[in-house]
Amino acid sequence: MQIDLEKLNSGTWFDLAGGGRICLRVCAGDDYRAIMDQVIKRKSEVVFDPKTGRPHRLSSEQTDERKLTELLWDFCIVDWVKIYDVKGEPVPCNKEMKLLLMGRSPTFFAMVNSHLDRLRTIEKQEAEELEKN
């Protein structure tokens, strides 16, 4: 087995119906933890037990679900080529467009999720093959 350490989780290209291509990657491991660190707000406070009068620390976490979704969409969609608007102008692959298309185009959203599901299946099969060997 060979691993290209320069291209860890760099993405996989998929051909699109009607032309164009999209490069996607699955978010897992360290990448997922880094994103979660950006969206989890941890809060800690000292409270006193009314019965004993002793202090103890209460900790809680709150996740910014909207920001999590946006960061995941931006991470998973690496690039695209030959995607055009109705005027024939190329749609730039930037965070703003990724969020617009994923948030407002059910067709684009379904297509991306379908390809990500395929990619997860491929990666699972590859992992199972490695375990056999």
Summary of the structure (lengths in Angstrom):
residues: 133
radius of gyration: 20.8
end to end distance: 9.9
largest distance: 71.7
contacts: 288
relative contact order: 0.15
helix: 45%
strand: 25%
